[in-house]
Amino acid sequence: MKSDICAFTCTSMYCNNYGCDYCRECSHARYKDSGVDKRGKEWRWEFRPILGPVFLRKDGEWMKRQPVEGSNAWETFRLWYRKGWGKEWVELLMG
């Protein structure tokens, strides 16, 4: 995986205060990456474990219209997620 921020490295300045230097699933970890879908289109995203993915434009800004669930963008993200975390992406619904 190529990343602007090294994949699976926490970007928090505070983690060392809690005795962990590797907390890939903490709420403040942030990962940026991209992937190519089956049609050859490149998708970019920023992912925070507590919030989920936000898809980005080429300039790195958030897309005004996020891809809908089930689109090629989501499938590309899910493949990346499975590769890195070894499990399926599940959105947590707060009720």
KOLGU-4560 file (N, C-alpha, C; in nm, 3 decimals, padded with zeros to 5 digits):
<recs>
<n_xx: 00.082 n_yy: -00.118 n_zz: 00.000 ca_xx: 00.000 ca_yy: 00.000 ca_zz: 00.000 c_xx: 00.086 c_yy: 00.125 c_zz: 00.000 mol: A seq: 1 type: MET>
<n_xx: 00.057 n_yy: 00.216 n_zz: -00.088 ca_xx: 00.126 ca_yy: 00.344 ca_zz: -00.080 c_xx: 00.037 c_yy: 00.438 c_zz: -00.001 mol: A seq: 2 type: LYS>
<n_xx: 00.096 n_yy: 00.515 n_zz: 00.084 ca_xx: 00.017 ca_yy: 00.604 ca_zz: 00.169 c_xx: 00.087 c_yy: 00.736 c_zz: 00.189 mol: A seq: 3 type: SER>
<n_xx: 00.007 n_yy: 00.842 n_zz: 00.198 ca_xx: 00.062 ca_yy: 00.971 ca_zz: 00.239 c_xx: 00.104 c_yy: 00.962 c_zz: 00.385 mol: A seq: 4 type: ASP>
<n_xx: 00.026 n_yy: 00.891 n_zz: 00.461 ca_xx: 00.058 ca_yy: 00.864 ca_zz: 00.600 c_xx: 00.078 c_yy: 00.714 c_zz: 00.608 mol: A seq: 5 type: ILE>
<n_xx: 00.188 n_yy: 00.672 n_zz: 00.661 ca_xx: 00.223 ca_yy: 00.530 ca_zz: 00.662 c_xx: 00.108 c_yy: 00.447 c_zz: 00.716 mol: A seq: 6 type: CYS>
<n_xx: 00.063 n_yy: 00.351 n_zz: 00.639 ca_xx: -00.049 ca_yy: 00.267 ca_zz: 00.680 c_xx: -00.018 c_yy: 00.195 c_zz: 00.810 mol: A seq: 7 type: ALA>
<n_xx: -00.115 n_yy: 00.194 n_zz: 00.896 ca_xx: -00.110 ca_yy: 00.122 ca_zz: 01.023 c_xx: -00.008 c_yy: 00.181 c_zz: 01.120 mol: A seq: 8 type: PHE>
<n_xx: 00.022 n_yy: 00.308 n_zz: 01.106 ca_xx: 00.102 ca_yy: 00.379 ca_zz: 01.205 c_xx: 00.016 c_yy: 00.491 c_zz: 01.260 mol: A seq: 9 type: THR>
<n_xx: 00.003 n_yy: 00.497 n_zz: 01.388 ca_xx: -00.082 ca_yy: 00.598 ca_zz: 01.450 c_xx: -00.019 c_yy: 00.736 c_zz: 01.430 mol: A seq: 10 type: CYS>
<n_xx: -00.101 n_yy: 00.833 n_zz: 01.399 ca_xx: -00.053 ca_yy: 00.969 ca_zz: 01.376 c_xx: -00.072 c_yy: 01.058 c_zz: 01.498 mol: A seq: 11 type: THR>
<n_xx: -00.118 n_yy: 01.001 n_zz: 01.607 ca_xx: -00.142 ca_yy: 01.082 ca_zz: 01.727 c_xx: -00.012 c_yy: 01.121 c_zz: 01.795 mol: A seq: 12 type: SER>
<n_xx: -00.010 n_yy: 01.240 n_zz: 01.851 ca_xx: 00.106 ca_yy: 01.285 ca_zz: 01.928 c_xx: 00.092 c_yy: 01.238 c_zz: 02.073 mol: A seq: 13 type: MET>
<n_xx: -00.020 n_yy: 01.178 n_zz: 02.110 ca_xx: -00.048 ca_yy: 01.145 ca_zz: 02.248 c_xx: -00.038 c_yy: 00.996 c_zz: 02.281 mol: A seq: 14 type: TYR>
<n_xx: -00.029 n_yy: 00.910 n_zz: 02.182 ca_xx: -00.030 ca_yy: 00.767 ca_zz: 02.209 c_xx: 00.082 c_yy: 00.724 c_zz: 02.302 mol: A seq: 15 type: CYS>
<n_xx: 00.198 n_yy: 00.778 n_zz: 02.284 ca_xx: 00.309 ca_yy: 00.737 ca_zz: 02.370 c_xx: 00.281 c_yy: 00.767 c_zz: 02.516 mol: A seq: 16 type: ASN>
<n_xx: 00.195 n_yy: 00.864 n_zz: 02.542 ca_xx: 00.156 ca_yy: 00.895 ca_zz: 02.680 c_xx: 00.077 c_yy: 00.780 c_zz: 02.742 mol: A seq: 17 type: ASN>
<n_xx: 00.016 n_yy: 00.698 n_zz: 02.658 ca_xx: -00.064 ca_yy: 00.587 ca_zz: 02.708 c_xx: 00.009 c_yy: 00.454 c_zz: 02.696 mol: A seq: 18 type: TYR>
<n_xx: 00.137 n_yy: 00.458 n_zz: 02.663 ca_xx: 00.215 ca_yy: 00.336 ca_zz: 02.658 c_xx: 00.199 c_yy: 00.254 c_zz: 02.533 mol: A seq: 19 type: GLY>
<n_xx: 00.136 n_yy: 00.308 n_zz: 02.429 ca_xx: 00.124 ca_yy: 00.230 ca_zz: 02.305 c_xx: 00.184 c_yy: 00.310 c_zz: 02.191 mol: A seq: 20 type: CYS>
<n_xx: 00.267 n_yy: 00.248 n_zz: 02.112 ca_xx: 00.325 ca_yy: 00.317 ca_zz: 01.998 c_xx: 00.274 c_yy: 00.259 c_zz: 01.867 mol: A seq: 21 type: ASP>
<n_xx: 00.175 n_yy: 00.173 n_zz: 01.877 ca_xx: 00.119 ca_yy: 00.108 ca_zz: 01.758 c_xx: -00.029 c_yy: 00.083 c_zz: 01.784 mol: A seq: 22 type: TYR>
<n_xx: -00.113 n_yy: 00.175 n_zz: 01.749 ca_xx: -00.256 ca_yy: 00.160 ca_zz: 01.777 c_xx: -00.336 c_yy: 00.190 c_zz: 01.651 mol: A seq: 23 type: CYS>
<n_xx: -00.330 n_yy: 00.102 n_zz: 01.557 ca_xx: -00.390 ca_yy: 00.126 ca_zz: 01.426 c_xx: -00.541 c_yy: 00.144 c_zz: 01.428 mol: A seq: 24 type: ARG>
<n_xx: -00.608 n_yy: 00.105 n_zz: 01.533 ca_xx: -00.753 ca_yy: 00.118 ca_zz: 01.536 c_xx: -00.802 c_yy: 00.224 c_zz: 01.633 mol: A seq: 25 type: GLU>
<n_xx: -00.711 n_yy: 00.309 n_zz: 01.683 ca_xx: -00.755 ca_yy: 00.412 ca_zz: 01.777 c_xx: -00.832 c_yy: 00.522 c_zz: 01.703 mol: A seq: 26 type: CYS>
<n_xx: -00.905 n_yy: 00.600 n_zz: 01.779 ca_xx: -00.995 ca_yy: 00.699 ca_zz: 01.720 c_xx: -00.922 c_yy: 00.811 c_zz: 01.648 mol: A seq: 27 type: SER>
<n_xx: -00.797 n_yy: 00.836 n_zz: 01.679 ca_xx: -00.726 ca_yy: 00.947 ca_zz: 01.618 c_xx: -00.630 c_yy: 00.904 c_zz: 01.507 mol: A seq: 28 type: HIS>
<n_xx: -00.623 n_yy: 00.774 n_zz: 01.480 ca_xx: -00.539 ca_yy: 00.727 ca_zz: 01.370 c_xx: -00.601 c_yy: 00.772 c_zz: 01.238 mol: A seq: 29 type: ALA>
<n_xx: -00.517 n_yy: 00.804 n_zz: 01.140 ca_xx: -00.565 ca_yy: 00.853 ca_zz: 01.010 c_xx: -00.479 c_yy: 00.792 c_zz: 00.900 mol: A seq: 30 type: ARG>
<n_xx: -00.543 n_yy: 00.738 n_zz: 00.800 ca_xx: -00.473 ca_yy: 00.673 ca_zz: 00.689 c_xx: -00.523 c_yy: 00.732 c_zz: 00.557 mol: A seq: 31 type: TYR>
<n_xx: -00.431 n_yy: 00.757 n_zz: 00.467 ca_xx: -00.468 ca_yy: 00.801 ca_zz: 00.332 c_xx: -00.412 c_yy: 00.700 c_zz: 00.235 mol: A seq: 32 type: LYS>
<n_xx: -00.495 n_yy: 00.661 n_zz: 00.139 ca_xx: -00.449 ca_yy: 00.565 ca_zz: 00.040 c_xx: -00.538 c_yy: 00.576 c_zz: -00.083 mol: A seq: 33 type: ASP>
<n_xx: -00.514 n_yy: 00.489 n_zz: -00.179 ca_xx: -00.593 ca_yy: 00.489 ca_zz: -00.301 c_xx: -00.594 c_yy: 00.348 c_zz: -00.358 mol: A seq: 34 type: SER>
<n_xx: -00.684 n_yy: 00.325 n_zz: -00.450 ca_xx: -00.693 ca_yy: 00.197 ca_zz: -00.518 c_xx: -00.761 c_yy: 00.215 c_zz: -00.651 mol: A seq: 35 type: GLY>
<n_xx: -00.743 n_yy: 00.119 n_zz: -00.738 ca_xx: -00.800 ca_yy: 00.123 ca_zz: -00.873 c_xx: -00.912 c_yy: 00.020 c_zz: -00.880 mol: A seq: 36 type: VAL>
<n_xx: -01.028 n_yy: 00.062 n_zz: -00.929 ca_xx: -01.141 ca_yy: -00.030 ca_zz: -00.940 c_xx: -01.129 c_yy: -00.117 c_zz: -01.065 mol: A seq: 37 type: ASP>
<n_xx: -01.225 n_yy: -00.206 n_zz: -01.084 ca_xx: -01.221 ca_yy: -00.301 ca_zz: -01.196 c_xx: -01.234 c_yy: -00.233 c_zz: -01.332 mol: A seq: 38 type: LYS>
<n_xx: -01.277 n_yy: -00.109 n_zz: -01.336 ca_xx: -01.287 ca_yy: -00.033 ca_zz: -01.462 c_xx: -01.164 c_yy: 00.052 c_zz: -01.488 mol: A seq: 39 type: ARG>
<n_xx: -01.069 n_yy: 00.051 n_zz: -01.394 ca_xx: -00.946 ca_yy: 00.128 ca_zz: -01.411 c_xx: -00.947 c_yy: 00.267 c_zz: -01.352 mol: A seq: 40 type: GLY>
<n_xx: -01.055 n_yy: 00.303 n_zz: -01.285 ca_xx: -01.063 ca_yy: 00.436 ca_zz: -01.223 c_xx: -00.994 c_yy: 00.432 c_zz: -01.086 mol: A seq: 41 type: LYS>
<n_xx: -00.915 n_yy: 00.536 n_zz: -01.060 ca_xx: -00.848 ca_yy: 00.545 ca_zz: -00.930 c_xx: -00.936 c_yy: 00.620 c_zz: -00.831 mol: A seq: 42 type: GLU>
<n_xx: -00.948 n_yy: 00.563 n_zz: -00.711 ca_xx: -01.022 ca_yy: 00.624 ca_zz: -00.602 c_xx: -00.925 c_yy: 00.653 c_zz: -00.489 mol: A seq: 43 type: TRP>
<n_xx: -00.942 n_yy: 00.768 n_zz: -00.426 ca_xx: -00.859 ca_yy: 00.807 ca_zz: -00.312 c_xx: -00.948 c_yy: 00.825 c_zz: -00.191 mol: A seq: 44 type: ARG>
<n_xx: -00.893 n_yy: 00.794 n_zz: -00.074 ca_xx: -00.972 ca_yy: 00.810 ca_zz: 00.048 c_xx: -00.884 c_yy: 00.843 c_zz: 00.166 mol: A seq: 45 type: TRP>
<n_xx: -00.949 n_yy: 00.895 n_zz: 00.267 ca_xx: -00.891 ca_yy: 00.913 ca_zz: 00.399 c_xx: -00.976 c_yy: 00.827 c_zz: 00.491 mol: A seq: 46 type: GLU>
<n_xx: -00.910 n_yy: 00.749 n_zz: 00.575 ca_xx: -00.984 ca_yy: 00.657 ca_zz: 00.661 c_xx: -00.945 c_yy: 00.678 c_zz: 00.806 mol: A seq: 47 type: PHE>
<n_xx: -01.045 n_yy: 00.692 n_zz: 00.891 ca_xx: -01.027 ca_yy: 00.696 ca_zz: 01.036 c_xx: -01.114 c_yy: 00.586 c_zz: 01.094 mol: A seq: 48 type: ARG>
<n_xx: -01.056 n_yy: 00.496 n_zz: 01.172 ca_xx: -01.132 ca_yy: 00.381 ca_zz: 01.220 c_xx: -01.262 c_yy: 00.417 c_zz: 01.290 mol: A seq: 49 type: PRO>
<n_xx: -01.265 n_yy: 00.526 n_zz: 01.360 ca_xx: -01.386 ca_yy: 00.562 ca_zz: 01.433 c_xx: -01.493 c_yy: 00.624 c_zz: 01.342 mol: A seq: 50 type: ILE>
<n_xx: -01.452 n_yy: 00.683 n_zz: 01.229 ca_xx: -01.545 ca_yy: 00.752 ca_zz: 01.140 c_xx: -01.570 c_yy: 00.681 c_zz: 01.008 mol: A seq: 51 type: LEU>
<n_xx: -01.476 n_yy: 00.601 n_zz: 00.963 ca_xx: -01.489 ca_yy: 00.536 ca_zz: 00.833 c_xx: -01.419 c_yy: 00.614 c_zz: 00.724 mol: A seq: 52 type: GLY>
<n_xx: -01.442 n_yy: 00.574 n_zz: 00.599 ca_xx: -01.373 ca_yy: 00.640 ca_zz: 00.488 c_xx: -01.443 c_yy: 00.767 c_zz: 00.440 mol: A seq: 53 type: PRO>
<n_xx: -01.363 n_yy: 00.860 n_zz: 00.391 ca_xx: -01.412 ca_yy: 00.977 ca_zz: 00.319 c_xx: -01.335 c_yy: 00.977 c_zz: 00.187 mol: A seq: 54 type: VAL>
<n_xx: -01.406 n_yy: 00.977 n_zz: 00.077 ca_xx: -01.342 ca_yy: 00.974 ca_zz: -00.054 c_xx: -01.296 c_yy: 01.114 c_zz: -00.094 mol: A seq: 55 type: PHE>
<n_xx: -01.180 n_yy: 01.118 n_zz: -00.159 ca_xx: -01.112 ca_yy: 01.244 ca_zz: -00.189 c_xx: -01.103 c_yy: 01.271 c_zz: -00.338 mol: A seq: 56 type: LEU>
<n_xx: -01.095 n_yy: 01.399 n_zz: -00.372 ca_xx: -01.066 ca_yy: 01.440 ca_zz: -00.510 c_xx: -00.916 c_yy: 01.423 c_zz: -00.534 mol: A seq: 57 type: ARG>
<n_xx: -00.872 n_yy: 01.447 n_zz: -00.657 ca_xx: -00.729 ca_yy: 01.437 ca_zz: -00.691 c_xx: -00.644 c_yy: 01.533 c_zz: -00.610 mol: A seq: 58 type: LYS>
<n_xx: -00.700 n_yy: 01.649 n_zz: -00.574 ca_xx: -00.622 ca_yy: 01.747 ca_zz: -00.498 c_xx: -00.620 c_yy: 01.718 c_zz: -00.347 mol: A seq: 59 type: ASP>
<n_xx: -00.683 n_yy: 01.607 n_zz: -00.305 ca_xx: -00.680 ca_yy: 01.569 ca_zz: -00.165 c_xx: -00.795 c_yy: 01.622 c_zz: -00.081 mol: A seq: 60 type: GLY>
<n_xx: -00.879 n_yy: 01.706 n_zz: -00.140 ca_xx: -00.995 ca_yy: 01.758 ca_zz: -00.068 c_xx: -01.110 c_yy: 01.657 c_zz: -00.074 mol: A seq: 61 type: GLU>
<n_xx: -01.200 n_yy: 01.665 n_zz: 00.022 ca_xx: -01.315 ca_yy: 01.575 ca_zz: 00.025 c_xx: -01.402 c_yy: 01.596 c_zz: -00.099 mol: A seq: 62 type: TRP>
<n_xx: -01.453 n_yy: 01.488 n_zz: -00.156 ca_xx: -01.549 ca_yy: 01.498 ca_zz: -00.266 c_xx: -01.680 c_yy: 01.555 c_zz: -00.209 mol: A seq: 63 type: MET>
<n_xx: -01.742 n_yy: 01.648 n_zz: -00.280 ca_xx: -01.869 ca_yy: 01.704 ca_zz: -00.232 c_xx: -01.977 c_yy: 01.596 c_zz: -00.227 mol: A seq: 64 type: LYS>
<n_xx: -01.976 n_yy: 01.510 n_zz: -00.328 ca_xx: -02.071 ca_yy: 01.399 ca_zz: -00.332 c_xx: -01.992 c_yy: 01.269 c_zz: -00.312 mol: A seq: 65 type: ARG>
<n_xx: -02.015 n_yy: 01.206 n_zz: -00.200 ca_xx: -01.947 ca_yy: 01.082 ca_zz: -00.169 c_xx: -02.012 c_yy: 00.967 c_zz: -00.248 mol: A seq: 66 type: GLN>
<n_xx: -01.932 n_yy: 00.870 n_zz: -00.292 ca_xx: -01.989 ca_yy: 00.755 ca_zz: -00.365 c_xx: -02.090 c_yy: 00.680 c_zz: -00.278 mol: A seq: 67 type: PRO>
<n_xx: -02.192 n_yy: 00.629 n_zz: -00.342 ca_xx: -02.295 ca_yy: 00.555 ca_zz: -00.269 c_xx: -02.246 c_yy: 00.415 c_zz: -00.235 mol: A seq: 68 type: VAL>
<n_xx: -02.301 n_yy: 00.362 n_zz: -00.129 ca_xx: -02.271 ca_yy: 00.226 ca_zz: -00.086 c_xx: -02.296 c_yy: 00.130 c_zz: -00.203 mol: A seq: 69 type: GLU>
<n_xx: -02.206 n_yy: 00.038 n_zz: -00.225 ca_xx: -02.219 ca_yy: -00.058 ca_zz: -00.334 c_xx: -02.152 c_yy: -00.014 c_zz: -00.463 mol: A seq: 70 type: GLY>
<n_xx: -02.100 n_yy: 00.108 n_zz: -00.467 ca_xx: -02.033 ca_yy: 00.155 ca_zz: -00.588 c_xx: -01.894 c_yy: 00.094 c_zz: -00.599 mol: A seq: 71 type: SER>
<n_xx: -01.830 n_yy: 00.112 n_zz: -00.715 ca_xx: -01.694 ca_yy: 00.062 ca_zz: -00.736 c_xx: -01.596 c_yy: 00.123 c_zz: -00.636 mol: A seq: 72 type: ASN>
<n_xx: -01.619 n_yy: 00.247 n_zz: -00.597 ca_xx: -01.532 ca_yy: 00.312 ca_zz: -00.499 c_xx: -01.533 c_yy: 00.235 c_zz: -00.368 mol: A seq: 73 type: ALA>
<n_xx: -01.652 n_yy: 00.198 n_zz: -00.323 ca_xx: -01.664 ca_yy: 00.124 ca_zz: -00.197 c_xx: -01.601 c_yy: -00.014 c_zz: -00.208 mol: A seq: 74 type: TRP>
<n_xx: -01.619 n_yy: -00.080 n_zz: -00.319 ca_xx: -01.558 ca_yy: -00.213 ca_zz: -00.336 c_xx: -01.406 c_yy: -00.202 c_zz: -00.331 mol: A seq: 75 type: GLU>
<n_xx: -01.351 n_yy: -00.099 n_zz: -00.393 ca_xx: -01.206 ca_yy: -00.077 ca_zz: -00.391 c_xx: -01.158 c_yy: -00.050 c_zz: -00.248 mol: A seq: 76 type: THR>
<n_xx: -01.233 n_yy: 00.032 n_zz: -00.174 ca_xx: -01.198 ca_yy: 00.058 ca_zz: -00.035 c_xx: -01.205 c_yy: -00.071 c_zz: 00.048 mol: A seq: 77 type: PHE>
<n_xx: -01.311 n_yy: -00.149 n_zz: 00.028 ca_xx: -01.327 ca_yy: -00.272 ca_zz: 00.107 c_xx: -01.212 c_yy: -00.370 c_zz: 00.083 mol: A seq: 78 type: ARG>
<n_xx: -01.166 n_yy: -00.379 n_zz: -00.040 ca_xx: -01.051 ca_yy: -00.466 ca_zz: -00.069 c_xx: -00.928 c_yy: -00.420 c_zz: 00.008 mol: A seq: 79 type: LEU>
<n_xx: -00.904 n_yy: -00.290 n_zz: 00.010 ca_xx: -00.792 ca_yy: -00.232 ca_zz: 00.085 c_xx: -00.806 c_yy: -00.262 c_zz: 00.233 mol: A seq: 80 type: TRP>
<n_xx: -00.928 n_yy: -00.246 n_zz: 00.285 ca_xx: -00.953 ca_yy: -00.268 ca_zz: 00.427 c_xx: -00.929 c_yy: -00.414 c_zz: 00.466 mol: A seq: 81 type: TYR>
<n_xx: -00.982 n_yy: -00.506 n_zz: 00.386 ca_xx: -00.962 ca_yy: -00.649 ca_zz: 00.414 c_xx: -00.815 c_yy: -00.686 c_zz: 00.413 mol: A seq: 82 type: ARG>
<n_xx: -00.741 n_yy: -00.628 n_zz: 00.320 ca_xx: -00.598 ca_yy: -00.657 ca_zz: 00.310 c_xx: -00.523 c_yy: -00.610 c_zz: 00.434 mol: A seq: 83 type: LYS>
<n_xx: -00.557 n_yy: -00.494 n_zz: 00.485 ca_xx: -00.485 ca_yy: -00.437 ca_zz: 00.599 c_xx: -00.533 c_yy: -00.485 c_zz: 00.735 mol: A seq: 84 type: GLY>
<n_xx: -00.664 n_yy: -00.503 n_zz: 00.749 ca_xx: -00.718 ca_yy: -00.537 ca_zz: 00.880 c_xx: -00.754 c_yy: -00.685 c_zz: 00.891 mol: A seq: 85 type: TRP>
<n_xx: -00.764 n_yy: -00.755 n_zz: 00.779 ca_xx: -00.797 ca_yy: -00.896 ca_zz: 00.782 c_xx: -00.942 c_yy: -00.926 c_zz: 00.818 mol: A seq: 86 type: GLY>
<n_xx: -01.029 n_yy: -00.828 n_zz: 00.800 ca_xx: -01.171 ca_yy: -00.850 ca_zz: 00.827 c_xx: -01.252 c_yy: -00.756 c_zz: 00.740 mol: A seq: 87 type: LYS>
<n_xx: -01.382 n_yy: -00.776 n_zz: 00.739 ca_xx: -01.472 ca_yy: -00.695 ca_zz: 00.659 c_xx: -01.496 c_yy: -00.559 c_zz: 00.724 mol: A seq: 88 type: GLU>
<n_xx: -01.517 n_yy: -00.457 n_zz: 00.641 ca_xx: -01.555 ca_yy: -00.325 ca_zz: 00.693 c_xx: -01.701 c_yy: -00.332 c_zz: 00.734 mol: A seq: 89 type: TRP>
<n_xx: -01.730 n_yy: -00.291 n_zz: 00.855 ca_xx: -01.866 ca_yy: -00.289 ca_zz: 00.906 c_xx: -01.892 c_yy: -00.151 c_zz: 00.963 mol: A seq: 90 type: VAL>
<n_xx: -01.995 n_yy: -00.088 n_zz: 00.914 ca_xx: -02.031 ca_yy: 00.043 ca_zz: 00.969 c_xx: -02.109 c_yy: 00.021 c_zz: 01.099 mol: A seq: 91 type: GLU>
<n_xx: -02.071 n_yy: 00.091 n_zz: 01.203 ca_xx: -02.141 ca_yy: 00.081 ca_zz: 01.329 c_xx: -02.256 c_yy: 00.183 c_zz: 01.330 mol: A seq: 92 type: LEU>
<n_xx: -02.373 n_yy: 00.134 n_zz: 01.351 ca_xx: -02.489 ca_yy: 00.223 ca_zz: 01.354 c_xx: -02.523 c_yy: 00.254 c_zz: 01.498 mol: A seq: 93 type: LEU>
<n_xx: -02.522 n_yy: 00.382 n_zz: 01.530 ca_xx: -02.557 ca_yy: 00.424 ca_zz: 01.665 c_xx: -02.708 c_yy: 00.444 c_zz: 01.669 mol: A seq: 94 type: MET>
<n_xx: -02.776 n_yy: 00.382 n_zz: 01.760 ca_xx: -02.921 ca_yy: 00.389 ca_zz: 01.765 c_xx: -02.976 c_yy: 00.461 c_zz: 01.883 mol: A seq: 95 type: GLY>
</recs>
